[in-house]
Amino acid sequence: MSRQKFLPLFLMGIAIVGFACEKVPVDSKIFVERYLTGTAFTRWPIQSYVNLQIKGKDTVLKDTIDLAVDTAIFNVDSKYIRGTDTVSFAVDAAGENIVFTTKPDSTWHIEYLRNSSFKLVHRRKETVNGIVTSYQIEQVFKK
């Protein structure tokens, strides 16, 4: 009998939490740009760098590099600075990808954004003589 008294209260609590956590639409492009740039000189240490190459079903290359000492800067002028290299970047309208102005241009997918970290992934595939080769590079930035 006592369990039945608390069931409506429990269900109301879940409903209140559900409505309180309702997502409000945000312009993702502006959010991502502000998140990356932060202040004028927000530094993002590169926690890990993974380079994968898969040919058919075989892993040809799996290279994991610890770059804890390497740091990148996304500044407010839409410039990406890493070491002595500086390139421009742009966030797409949906806020899901970053395009770096390199030769050739490279598009990186934003895998996730968290309070103090984010992950960028670059993927491409090529087919030669019917064999598909996949290339993937992952970088995790963490403050």
N, CA, C and O atoms as a GROMACS GRO file, in nm:
protein
  572
    1MET      N    1   0.082  -0.119   0.000
    1MET     CA    2   0.000   0.000   0.000
    1MET      C    3   0.087   0.126   0.000
    1MET      O    4   0.056   0.223  -0.068
    2SER      N    5   0.196   0.123   0.075
    2SER     CA    6   0.279   0.244   0.084
    2SER      C    7   0.352   0.272  -0.048
    2SER      O    8   0.378   0.388  -0.078
    3ARG      N    9   0.384   0.169  -0.126
    3ARG     CA   10   0.451   0.189  -0.255
    3ARG      C   11   0.358   0.260  -0.353
    3ARG      O   12   0.402   0.344  -0.432
    4GLN      N   13   0.231   0.228  -0.348
    4GLN     CA   14   0.136   0.288  -0.441
    4GLN      C   15   0.117   0.437  -0.415
    4GLN      O   16   0.082   0.511  -0.507
    5LYS      N   17   0.139   0.482  -0.295
    5LYS     CA   18   0.125   0.624  -0.263
    5LYS      C   19   0.239   0.705  -0.326
    5LYS      O   20   0.218   0.820  -0.364
    6PHE      N   21   0.357   0.645  -0.336
    6PHE     CA   22   0.473   0.717  -0.387
    6PHE      C   23   0.487   0.711  -0.540
    6PHE      O   24   0.562   0.790  -0.598
    7LEU      N   25   0.416   0.620  -0.604
    7LEU     CA   26   0.426   0.606  -0.748
    7LEU      C   27   0.383   0.733  -0.822
    7LEU      O   28   0.456   0.776  -0.912
    8PRO      N   29   0.268   0.796  -0.790
    8PRO     CA   30   0.233   0.921  -0.860
    8PRO      C   31   0.335   1.033  -0.836
    8PRO      O   32   0.365   1.110  -0.927
    9LEU      N   33   0.388   1.042  -0.714
    9LEU     CA   34   0.489   1.143  -0.686
    9LEU      C   35   0.617   1.118  -0.767
    9LEU      O   36   0.679   1.212  -0.818
   10PHE      N   37   0.654   0.992  -0.779
   10PHE     CA   38   0.772   0.956  -0.856
   10PHE      C   39   0.753   0.991  -1.004
   10PHE      O   40   0.844   1.046  -1.066
   11LEU      N   41   0.638   0.959  -1.060
   11LEU     CA   42   0.610   0.990  -1.200
   11LEU      C   43   0.605   1.141  -1.224
   11LEU      O   44   0.651   1.188  -1.328
   12MET      N   45   0.550   1.216  -1.131
   12MET     CA   46   0.548   1.362  -1.144
   12MET      C   47   0.689   1.418  -1.139
   12MET      O   48   0.720   1.512  -1.212
   13GLY      N   49   0.773   1.363  -1.055
   13GLY     CA   50   0.912   1.407  -1.047
   13GLY      C   51   0.987   1.384  -1.177
   13GLY      O   52   1.064   1.470  -1.222
   14ILE      N   53   0.964   1.268  -1.239
   14ILE     CA   54   1.027   1.239  -1.367
   14ILE      C   55   0.978   1.337  -1.474
   14ILE      O   56   1.056   1.385  -1.556
   15ALA      N   57   0.848   1.366  -1.473
   15ALA     CA   58   0.793   1.460  -1.571
   15ALA      C   59   0.851   1.600  -1.552
   15ALA      O   60   0.883   1.667  -1.650
   16ILE      N   61   0.866   1.644  -1.429
   16ILE     CA   62   0.922   1.777  -1.401
   16ILE      C   63   1.067   1.784  -1.448
   16ILE      O   64   1.108   1.884  -1.509
   17VAL      N   65   1.145   1.681  -1.421
   17VAL     CA   66   1.284   1.678  -1.466
   17VAL      C   67   1.291   1.677  -1.618
   17VAL      O   68   1.377   1.744  -1.676
   18GLY      N   69   1.202   1.604  -1.683
   18GLY     CA   70   1.199   1.599  -1.829
   18GLY      C   71   1.171   1.734  -1.890
   18GLY      O   72   1.236   1.773  -1.988
   19PHE      N   73   1.076   1.808  -1.835
   19PHE     CA   74   1.045   1.941  -1.888
   19PHE      C   75   1.154   2.042  -1.854
   19PHE      O   76   1.180   2.134  -1.931
   20ALA      N   77   1.218   2.025  -1.739
   20ALA     CA   78   1.324   2.117  -1.700
   20ALA      C   79   1.448   2.100  -1.788
   20ALA      O   80   1.524   2.195  -1.807
   21CYS      N   81   1.470   1.980  -1.841
   21CYS     CA   82   1.587   1.954  -1.924
   21CYS      C   83   1.558   1.973  -2.073
   21CYS      O   84   1.635   1.927  -2.157
   22GLU      N   85   1.450   2.038  -2.106
   22GLU     CA   86   1.414   2.059  -2.245
   22GLU      C   87   1.524   2.138  -2.316
   22GLU      O   88   1.576   2.236  -2.263
   23LYS      N   89   1.560   2.092  -2.436
   23LYS     CA   90   1.666   2.158  -2.511
   23LYS      C   91   1.613   2.284  -2.577
   23LYS      O   92   1.504   2.284  -2.635
   24VAL      N   93   1.690   2.390  -2.568
   24VAL     CA   94   1.656   2.515  -2.632
   24VAL      C   95   1.741   2.526  -2.757
   24VAL      O   96   1.862   2.507  -2.750
   25PRO      N   97   1.680   2.556  -2.872
   25PRO     CA   98   1.761   2.566  -2.994
   25PRO      C   99   1.868   2.675  -2.982
   25PRO      O  100   1.841   2.786  -2.936
   26VAL      N  101   1.990   2.641  -3.024
   26VAL     CA  102   2.102   2.734  -3.019
   26VAL      C  103   2.164   2.736  -3.158
   26VAL      O  104   2.170   2.632  -3.224
   27ASP      N  105   2.211   2.852  -3.203
   27ASP     CA  106   2.281   2.859  -3.330
   27ASP      C  107   2.414   2.788  -3.311
   27ASP      O  108   2.507   2.842  -3.251
   28SER      N  109   2.424   2.667  -3.363
   28SER     CA  110   2.541   2.582  -3.337
   28SER      C  111   2.671   2.641  -3.389
   28SER      O  112   2.775   2.628  -3.324
   29LYS      N  113   2.667   2.706  -3.504
   29LYS     CA  114   2.790   2.762  -3.560
   29LYS      C  115   2.850   2.864  -3.464
   29LYS      O  116   2.970   2.861  -3.436
   30ILE      N  117   2.768   2.954  -3.414
   30ILE     CA  118   2.817   3.056  -3.321
   30ILE      C  119   2.865   2.992  -3.191
   30ILE      O  120   2.968   3.031  -3.137
   31PHE      N  121   2.791   2.892  -3.142
   31PHE     CA  122   2.831   2.824  -3.019
   31PHE      C  123   2.967   2.758  -3.036
   31PHE      O  124   3.054   2.773  -2.950
   32VAL      N  125   2.988   2.686  -3.146
   32VAL     CA  126   3.114   2.616  -3.169
   32VAL      C  127   3.228   2.715  -3.183
   32VAL      O  128   3.335   2.694  -3.126
   33GLU      N  129   3.207   2.823  -3.258
   33GLU     CA  130   3.314   2.923  -3.274
   33GLU      C  131   3.352   2.984  -3.141
   33GLU      O  132   3.471   3.001  -3.113
   34ARG      N  133   3.255   3.017  -3.059
   34ARG     CA  134   3.285   3.075  -2.928
   34ARG      C  135   3.347   2.974  -2.834
   34ARG      O  136   3.433   3.008  -2.753
   35TYR      N  137   3.304   2.848  -2.844
   35TYR     CA  138   3.361   2.742  -2.760
   35TYR      C  139   3.508   2.722  -2.794
   35TYR      O  140   3.592   2.712  -2.704
   36LEU      N  141   3.540   2.715  -2.922
   36LEU     CA  142   3.678   2.691  -2.963
   36LEU      C  143   3.768   2.809  -2.931
   36LEU      O  144   3.878   2.792  -2.879
   37THR      N  145   3.721   2.930  -2.961
   37THR     CA  146   3.807   3.046  -2.942
   37THR      C  147   3.814   3.090  -2.798
   37THR      O  148   3.919   3.136  -2.753
   38GLY      N  149   3.705   3.076  -2.723
   38GLY     CA  150   3.705   3.118  -2.583
   38GLY      C  151   3.749   3.262  -2.574
   38GLY      O  152   3.685   3.350  -2.632
   39THR      N  153   3.856   3.288  -2.503
   39THR     CA  154   3.914   3.422  -2.501
   39THR      C  155   4.004   3.435  -2.623
   39THR      O  156   4.015   3.341  -2.703
   40ALA      N  157   4.068   3.546  -2.637
   40ALA     CA  158   4.150   3.571  -2.756
   40ALA      C  159   4.261   3.467  -2.773
   40ALA      O  160   4.296   3.435  -2.887
   41PHE      N  161   4.316   3.414  -2.665
   41PHE     CA  162   4.427   3.320  -2.675
   41PHE      C  163   4.401   3.195  -2.591
   41PHE      O  164   4.481   3.162  -2.503
   42THR      N  165   4.290   3.127  -2.617
   42THR     CA  166   4.261   3.002  -2.549
   42THR      C  167   4.348   2.892  -2.607
   42THR      O  168   4.344   2.866  -2.727
   43ARG      N  169   4.425   2.829  -2.522
   43ARG     CA  170   4.515   2.722  -2.566
   43ARG      C  171   4.448   2.587  -2.542
   43ARG      O  172   4.388   2.562  -2.438
   44TRP      N  173   4.460   2.499  -2.643
   44TRP     CA  174   4.405   2.365  -2.635
   44TRP      C  175   4.519   2.264  -2.646
   44TRP      O  176   4.567   2.239  -2.757
   45PRO      N  177   4.564   2.207  -2.534
   45PRO     CA  178   4.665   2.101  -2.543
   45PRO      C  179   4.607   1.980  -2.616
   45PRO      O  180   4.492   1.940  -2.593
   46ILE      N  181   4.687   1.921  -2.705
   46ILE     CA  182   4.643   1.803  -2.780
   46ILE      C  183   4.676   1.681  -2.694
   46ILE      O  184   4.792   1.647  -2.674
   47GLN      N  185   4.570   1.616  -2.645
   47GLN     CA  186   4.588   1.502  -2.556
   47GLN      C  187   4.630   1.377  -2.632
   47GLN      O  188   4.719   1.305  -2.588
   48SER      N  189   4.567   1.352  -2.747
   48SER     CA  190   4.606   1.234  -2.824
   48SER      C  191   4.585   1.258  -2.973
   48SER      O  192   4.504   1.341  -3.015
   49TYR      N  193   4.660   1.182  -3.052
   49TYR     CA  194   4.655   1.190  -3.197
   49TYR      C  195   4.664   1.046  -3.247
   49TYR      O  196   4.762   0.978  -3.223
   50VAL      N  197   4.560   1.001  -3.318
   50VAL     CA  198   4.556   0.864  -3.367
   50VAL      C  199   4.543   0.868  -3.519
   50VAL      O  200   4.457   0.937  -3.573
   51ASN      N  201   4.629   0.793  -3.587
   51ASN     CA  202   4.628   0.784  -3.732
   51ASN      C  203   4.602   0.639  -3.770
   51ASN      O  204   4.682   0.551  -3.737
   52LEU      N  205   4.490   0.612  -3.840
   52LEU     CA  206   4.454   0.476  -3.881
   52LEU      C  207   4.450   0.467  -4.033
   52LEU      O  208   4.407   0.559  -4.101
   53GLN      N  209   4.496   0.353  -4.084
   53GLN     CA  210   4.485   0.325  -4.227
   53GLN      C  211   4.441   0.180  -4.240
   53GLN      O  212   4.511   0.089  -4.195
   54ILE      N  213   4.325   0.159  -4.302
   54ILE     CA  214   4.270   0.025  -4.318
   54ILE      C  215   4.255  -0.004  -4.466
   54ILE      O  216   4.186   0.069  -4.538
   55LYS      N  217   4.319  -0.110  -4.511
   55LYS     CA  218   4.314  -0.150  -4.652
   55LYS      C  219   4.235  -0.280  -4.661
   55LYS      O  220   4.279  -0.385  -4.613
   56GLY      N  221   4.119  -0.272  -4.723
   56GLY     CA  222   4.029  -0.387  -4.726
   56GLY      C  223   3.978  -0.411  -4.585
   56GLY      O  224   3.906  -0.328  -4.530
   57LYS      N  225   4.016  -0.524  -4.526
   57LYS     CA  226   3.979  -0.554  -4.388
   57LYS      C  227   4.101  -0.558  -4.296
   57LYS      O  228   4.088  -0.589  -4.177
   58ASP      N  229   4.217  -0.526  -4.350
   58ASP     CA  230   4.341  -0.532  -4.273
   58ASP      C  231   4.384  -0.392  -4.229
   58ASP      O  232   4.378  -0.296  -4.307
   59THR      N  233   4.427  -0.382  -4.105
   59THR     CA  234   4.482  -0.256  -4.055
   59THR      C  235   4.627  -0.245  -4.099
   59THR      O  236   4.712  -0.324  -4.057
   60VAL      N  237   4.655  -0.148  -4.184
   60VAL     CA  238   4.790  -0.128  -4.236
   60VAL      C  239   4.871  -0.043  -4.140
   60VAL      O  240   4.989  -0.068  -4.118
   61LEU      N  241   4.807   0.059  -4.084
   61LEU     CA  242   4.877   0.153  -3.996
   61LEU      C  243   4.788   0.190  -3.880
   61LEU      O  244   4.672   0.226  -3.899
   62LYS      N  245   4.841   0.181  -3.761
   62LYS     CA  246   4.773   0.230  -3.642
   62LYS      C  247   4.879   0.299  -3.558
   62LYS      O  248   4.959   0.236  -3.490
   63ASP      N  249   4.878   0.430  -3.567
   63ASP     CA  250   4.981   0.509  -3.502
   63ASP      C  251   4.916   0.599  -3.398
   63ASP      O  252   4.834   0.684  -3.432
   64THR      N  253   4.952   0.580  -3.273
   64THR     CA  254   4.902   0.664  -3.165
   64THR      C  255   5.018   0.744  -3.110
   64THR      O  256   5.121   0.689  -3.070
   65ILE      N  257   4.999   0.875  -3.109
   65ILE     CA  258   5.106   0.964  -3.064
   65ILE      C  259   5.056   1.042  -2.943
   65ILE      O  260   4.947   1.099  -2.946
   66ASP      N  261   5.134   1.046  -2.838
   66ASP     CA  262   5.101   1.127  -2.721
   66ASP      C  263   5.161   1.265  -2.741
   66ASP      O  264   5.282   1.283  -2.739
   67LEU      N  265   5.073   1.363  -2.761
   67LEU     CA  266   5.118   1.499  -2.790
   67LEU      C  267   5.083   1.594  -2.676
   67LEU      O  268   5.044   1.709  -2.699
   68ALA      N  269   5.097   1.548  -2.554
   68ALA     CA  270   5.057   1.630  -2.440
   68ALA      C  271   5.132   1.763  -2.434
   68ALA      O  272   5.082   1.860  -2.377
   69VAL      N  273   5.250   1.768  -2.492
   69VAL     CA  274   5.326   1.893  -2.489
   69VAL      C  275   5.289   1.986  -2.605
   69VAL      O  276   5.323   2.104  -2.602
   70ASP      N  277   5.220   1.933  -2.706
   70ASP     CA  278   5.180   2.013  -2.822
   70ASP      C  279   5.049   2.085  -2.791
   70ASP      O  280   4.958   2.027  -2.732
   71THR      N  281   5.041   2.210  -2.832
   71THR     CA  282   4.924   2.293  -2.802
   71THR      C  283   4.876   2.362  -2.929
   71THR      O  284   4.956   2.403  -3.013
   72ALA      N  285   4.745   2.373  -2.941
   72ALA     CA  286   4.685   2.443  -3.054
   72ALA      C  287   4.604   2.561  -3.003
   72ALA      O  288   4.555   2.559  -2.890
   73ILE      N  289   4.592   2.663  -3.087
   73ILE     CA  290   4.514   2.781  -3.052
   73ILE      C  291   4.414   2.806  -3.164
   73ILE      O  292   4.452   2.812  -3.281
   74PHE      N  293   4.288   2.820  -3.129
   74PHE     CA  294   4.185   2.866  -3.220
   74PHE      C  295   4.156   3.009  -3.178
   74PHE      O  296   4.091   3.031  -3.076
   75ASN      N  297   4.205   3.109  -3.256
   75ASN     CA  298   4.186   3.246  -3.210
   75ASN      C  299   4.060   3.309  -3.270
   75ASN      O  300   3.998   3.251  -3.360
   76VAL      N  301   4.023   3.427  -3.222
   76VAL     CA  302   3.898   3.492  -3.261
   76VAL      C  303   3.902   3.540  -3.406
   76VAL      O  304   3.796   3.574  -3.460
   77ASP      N  305   4.017   3.544  -3.469
   77ASP     CA  306   4.027   3.584  -3.609
   77ASP      C  307   4.013   3.464  -3.702
   77ASP      O  308   4.050   3.472  -3.819
   78SER      N  309   3.959   3.353  -3.651
   78SER     CA  310   3.942   3.228  -3.728
   78SER      C  311   4.074   3.176  -3.781
   78SER      O  312   4.083   3.133  -3.896
   79LYS      N  313   4.175   3.180  -3.697
   79LYS     CA  314   4.307   3.125  -3.730
   79LYS      C  315   4.337   3.010  -3.634
   79LYS      O  316   4.315   3.020  -3.514
   80TYR      N  317   4.388   2.902  -3.691
   80TYR     CA  318   4.432   2.785  -3.614
   80TYR      C  319   4.583   2.790  -3.611
   80TYR      O  320   4.648   2.791  -3.715
   81ILE      N  321   4.639   2.794  -3.490
   81ILE     CA  322   4.784   2.805  -3.473
   81ILE      C  323   4.833   2.683  -3.397
   81ILE      O  324   4.785   2.651  -3.288
   82ARG      N  325   4.930   2.614  -3.458
   82ARG     CA  326   4.993   2.498  -3.394
   82ARG      C  327   5.141   2.504  -3.425
   82ARG      O  328   5.183   2.485  -3.540
   83GLY      N  329   5.219   2.531  -3.323
   83GLY     CA  330   5.363   2.550  -3.343
   83GLY      C  331   5.386   2.674  -3.425
   83GLY      O  332   5.344   2.783  -3.387
   84THR      N  333   5.453   2.659  -3.538
   84THR     CA  334   5.478   2.774  -3.627
   84THR      C  335   5.381   2.778  -3.744
   84THR      O  336   5.387   2.870  -3.826
   85ASP      N  337   5.290   2.681  -3.753
   85ASP     CA  338   5.193   2.676  -3.862
   85ASP      C  339   5.066   2.753  -3.825
   85ASP      O  340   5.016   2.739  -3.713
   86THR      N  341   5.016   2.832  -3.918
   86THR     CA  342   4.892   2.907  -3.899
   86THR      C  343   4.807   2.890  -4.025
   86THR      O  344   4.852   2.920  -4.135
   87VAL      N  345   4.683   2.842  -4.008
   87VAL     CA  346   4.588   2.831  -4.118
   87VAL      C  347   4.454   2.886  -4.073
   87VAL      O  348   4.424   2.891  -3.954
   88SER      N  349   4.374   2.927  -4.170
   88SER     CA  350   4.239   2.974  -4.139
   88SER      C  351   4.146   2.855  -4.123
   88SER      O  352   4.169   2.748  -4.179
   89PHE      N  353   4.040   2.876  -4.047
   89PHE     CA  354   3.939   2.772  -4.034
   89PHE      C  355   3.801   2.835  -4.037
   89PHE      O  356   3.785   2.954  -4.010
   90ALA      N  357   3.702   2.754  -4.070
   90ALA     CA  358   3.563   2.799  -4.072
   90ALA      C  359   3.476   2.684  -4.023
   90ALA      O  360   3.502   2.568  -4.053
   91VAL      N  361   3.372   2.718  -3.948
   91VAL     CA  362   3.276   2.620  -3.897
   91VAL      C  363   3.156   2.624  -3.990
   91VAL      O  364   3.108   2.732  -4.025
   92ASP      N  365   3.104   2.506  -4.029
   92ASP     CA  366   2.989   2.504  -4.119
   92ASP      C  367   2.864   2.554  -4.046
   92ASP      O  368   2.865   2.570  -3.924
   93ALA      N  369   2.758   2.577  -4.121
   93ALA     CA  370   2.636   2.637  -4.065
   93ALA      C  371   2.573   2.551  -3.957
   93ALA      O  372   2.513   2.605  -3.863
   94ALA      N  373   2.584   2.420  -3.968
   94ALA     CA  374   2.525   2.330  -3.868
   94ALA      C  375   2.613   2.315  -3.744
   94ALA      O  376   2.567   2.263  -3.642
   95GLY      N  377   2.738   2.359  -3.751
   95GLY     CA  378   2.828   2.347  -3.638
   95GLY      C  379   2.880   2.206  -3.618
   95GLY      O  380   2.920   2.170  -3.508
   96GLU      N  381   2.880   2.125  -3.724
   96GLU     CA  382   2.924   1.986  -3.713
   96GLU      C  383   3.064   1.961  -3.768
   96GLU      O  384   3.128   1.862  -3.733
   97ASN      N  385   3.111   2.051  -3.856
   97ASN     CA  386   3.240   2.031  -3.921
   97ASN      C  387   3.323   2.158  -3.918
   97ASN      O  388   3.269   2.269  -3.912
   98ILE      N  389   3.453   2.140  -3.923
   98ILE     CA  390   3.547   2.252  -3.934
   98ILE      C  391   3.626   2.231  -4.062
   98ILE      O  392   3.680   2.123  -4.085
   99VAL      N  393   3.634   2.334  -4.144
   99VAL     CA  394   3.710   2.329  -4.268
   99VAL      C  395   3.837   2.413  -4.249
   99VAL      O  396   3.829   2.532  -4.220
  100PHE      N  397   3.953   2.350  -4.267
  100PHE     CA  398   4.080   2.419  -4.259
  100PHE      C  399   4.127   2.452  -4.400
  100PHE      O  400   4.116   2.369  -4.490
  101THR      N  401   4.180   2.572  -4.418
  101THR     CA  402   4.226   2.614  -4.551
  101THR      C  403   4.370   2.571  -4.573
  101THR      O  404   4.463   2.650  -4.564
  102THR      N  405   4.384   2.445  -4.601
  102THR     CA  406   4.514   2.388  -4.637
  102THR      C  407   4.506   2.349  -4.784
  102THR      O  408   4.401   2.363  -4.846
  103LYS      N  409   4.614   2.302  -4.839
  103LYS     CA  410   4.612   2.257  -4.978
  103LYS      C  411   4.628   2.107  -4.979
  103LYS      O  412   4.738   2.062  -4.946
  104PRO      N  413   4.533   2.025  -5.014
  104PRO     CA  414   4.394   2.061  -5.040
  104PRO      C  415   4.320   2.089  -4.909
  104PRO      O  416   4.367   2.053  -4.801
  105ASP      N  417   4.204   2.154  -4.921
  105ASP     CA  418   4.124   2.183  -4.801
  105ASP      C  419   4.091   2.053  -4.729
  105ASP      O  420   4.069   1.949  -4.791
  106SER      N  421   4.088   2.060  -4.596
  106SER     CA  422   4.052   1.940  -4.519
  106SER      C  423   3.935   1.973  -4.427
  106SER      O  424   3.932   2.076  -4.360
  107THR      N  425   3.840   1.882  -4.427
  107THR     CA  426   3.721   1.897  -4.343
  107THR      C  427   3.731   1.796  -4.230
  107THR      O  428   3.752   1.677  -4.252
  108TRP      N  429   3.714   1.846  -4.108
  108TRP     CA  430   3.720   1.763  -3.989
  108TRP      C  431   3.583   1.765  -3.922
  108TRP      O  432   3.522   1.871  -3.907
  109HIS      N  433   3.536   1.647  -3.882
  109HIS     CA  434   3.408   1.635  -3.813
  109HIS      C  435   3.428   1.653  -3.664
  109HIS      O  436   3.522   1.599  -3.606
  110ILE      N  437   3.340   1.729  -3.601
  110ILE     CA  438   3.345   1.746  -3.456
  110ILE      C  439   3.270   1.629  -3.394
  110ILE      O  440   3.148   1.623  -3.397
  111GLU      N  441   3.346   1.535  -3.340
  111GLU     CA  442   3.287   1.414  -3.284
  111GLU      C  443   3.209   1.445  -3.156
  111GLU      O  444   3.097   1.396  -3.138
  112TYR      N  445   3.268   1.524  -3.067
  112TYR     CA  446   3.197   1.566  -2.946
  112TYR      C  447   3.259   1.694  -2.890
  112TYR      O  448   3.375   1.725  -2.916
  113LEU      N  449   3.179   1.766  -2.813
  113LEU     CA  450   3.223   1.884  -2.736
  113LEU      C  451   3.184   1.860  -2.592
  113LEU      O  452   3.069   1.829  -2.563
  114ARG      N  453   3.278   1.874  -2.503
  114ARG     CA  454   3.251   1.863  -2.360
  114ARG      C  455   3.301   1.990  -2.293
  114ARG      O  456   3.357   2.077  -2.359
  115ASN      N  457   3.281   2.001  -2.161
  115ASN     CA  458   3.321   2.123  -2.092
  115ASN      C  459   3.467   2.159  -2.114
  115ASN      O  460   3.500   2.275  -2.139
  116SER      N  461   3.555   2.061  -2.105
  116SER     CA  462   3.698   2.093  -2.115
  116SER      C  463   3.769   2.014  -2.224
  116SER      O  464   3.892   2.007  -2.225
  117SER      N  465   3.694   1.953  -2.317
  117SER     CA  466   3.760   1.878  -2.423
  117SER      C  467   3.669   1.868  -2.546
  117SER      O  468   3.548   1.887  -2.538
  118PHE      N  469   3.732   1.838  -2.659
  118PHE     CA  470   3.657   1.808  -2.780
  118PHE      C  471   3.742   1.719  -2.869
  118PHE      O  472   3.864   1.711  -2.854
  119LYS      N  473   3.675   1.653  -2.964
  119LYS     CA  474   3.742   1.557  -3.051
  119LYS      C  475   3.712   1.590  -3.197
  119LYS      O  476   3.596   1.610  -3.234
  120LEU      N  477   3.816   1.597  -3.280
  120LEU     CA  478   3.804   1.619  -3.423
  120LEU      C  479   3.846   1.491  -3.496
  120LEU      O  480   3.944   1.427  -3.460
  121VAL      N  481   3.770   1.455  -3.600
  121VAL     CA  482   3.799   1.335  -3.678
  121VAL      C  483   3.798   1.370  -3.826
  121VAL      O  484   3.706   1.436  -3.876
  122HIS      N  485   3.902   1.324  -3.896
  122HIS     CA  486   3.911   1.343  -4.042
  122HIS      C  487   3.908   1.205  -4.106
  122HIS      O  488   3.990   1.119  -4.073
  123ARG      N  489   3.812   1.182  -4.199
  123ARG     CA  490   3.799   1.052  -4.266
  123ARG      C  491   3.800   1.073  -4.417
  123ARG      O  492   3.746   1.170  -4.470
  124ARG      N  493   3.862   0.978  -4.486
  124ARG     CA  494   3.853   0.975  -4.631
  124ARG      C  495   3.874   0.832  -4.678
  124ARG      O  496   3.944   0.754  -4.613
  125LYS      N  497   3.813   0.800  -4.792
  125LYS     CA  498   3.826   0.666  -4.852
  125LYS      C  499   3.868   0.681  -4.996
  125LYS      O  500   3.832   0.777  -5.065
  126GLU      N  501   3.945   0.584  -5.040
  126GLU     CA  502   3.981   0.578  -5.181
  126GLU      C  503   3.977   0.432  -5.226
  126GLU      O  504   4.007   0.341  -5.149
  127THR      N  505   3.940   0.414  -5.351
  127THR     CA  506   3.931   0.279  -5.406
  127THR      C  507   4.032   0.266  -5.521
  127THR      O  508   4.029   0.344  -5.616
  128VAL      N  509   4.120   0.168  -5.509
  128VAL     CA  510   4.220   0.141  -5.612
  128VAL      C  511   4.210  -0.007  -5.647
  128VAL      O  512   4.228  -0.093  -5.561
  129ASN      N  513   4.183  -0.036  -5.774
  129ASN     CA  514   4.170  -0.175  -5.821
  129ASN      C  515   4.069  -0.255  -5.740
  129ASN      O  516   4.091  -0.374  -5.713
  130GLY      N  517   3.961  -0.192  -5.700
  130GLY     CA  518   3.855  -0.260  -5.626
  130GLY      C  519   3.883  -0.277  -5.477
  130GLY      O  520   3.800  -0.333  -5.406
  131ILE      N  521   3.997  -0.230  -5.428
  131ILE     CA  522   4.030  -0.240  -5.286
  131ILE      C  523   4.008  -0.104  -5.222
  131ILE      O  524   4.064  -0.003  -5.266
  132VAL      N  525   3.925  -0.102  -5.120
  132VAL     CA  526   3.892   0.023  -5.051
  132VAL      C  527   3.992   0.046  -4.938
  132VAL      O  528   4.012  -0.041  -4.852
  133THR      N  529   4.053   0.162  -4.939
  133THR     CA  530   4.145   0.201  -4.832
  133THR      C  531   4.083   0.318  -4.756
  133THR      O  532   4.048   0.420  -4.816
  134SER      N  533   4.070   0.303  -4.624
  134SER     CA  534   4.013   0.407  -4.539
  134SER      C  535   4.123   0.471  -4.457
  134SER      O  536   4.209   0.403  -4.401
  135TYR      N  537   4.120   0.603  -4.452
  135TYR     CA  538   4.215   0.680  -4.371
  135TYR      C  539   4.136   0.756  -4.266
  135TYR      O  540   4.034   0.817  -4.296
  136GLN      N  541   4.183   0.752  -4.145
  136GLN     CA  542   4.116   0.824  -4.037
  136GLN      C  543   4.219   0.881  -3.940
  136GLN      O  544   4.312   0.812  -3.897
  137ILE      N  545   4.201   1.010  -3.908
  137ILE     CA  546   4.287   1.075  -3.811
  137ILE      C  547   4.197   1.132  -3.702
  137ILE      O  548   4.099   1.201  -3.732
  138GLU      N  549   4.229   1.105  -3.577
  138GLU     CA  550   4.153   1.156  -3.463
  138GLU      C  551   4.244   1.238  -3.374
  138GLU      O  552   4.357   1.198  -3.344
  139GLN      N  553   4.194   1.354  -3.331
  139GLN     CA  554   4.267   1.438  -3.237
  139GLN      C  555   4.175   1.474  -3.122
  139GLN      O  556   4.061   1.516  -3.143
  140VAL      N  557   4.225   1.458  -3.000
  140VAL     CA  558   4.150   1.497  -2.881
  140VAL      C  559   4.221   1.615  -2.819
  140VAL      O  560   4.339   1.608  -2.787
  141PHE      N  561   4.148   1.725  -2.801
  141PHE     CA  562   4.200   1.846  -2.739
  141PHE      C  563   4.141   1.855  -2.599
  141PHE      O  564   4.021   1.836  -2.581
  142LYS      N  565   4.225   1.883  -2.501
  142LYS     CA  566   4.176   1.888  -2.362
  142LYS      C  567   4.248   1.999  -2.287
  142LYS      O  568   4.370   2.010  -2.290
  143LYS      N  569   4.167   2.082  -2.219
  143LYS     CA  570   4.226   2.191  -2.140
  143LYS      C  571   4.280   2.137  -2.010
  143LYS      O  572   4.333   2.213  -1.929
   0.00000   0.00000   0.00000
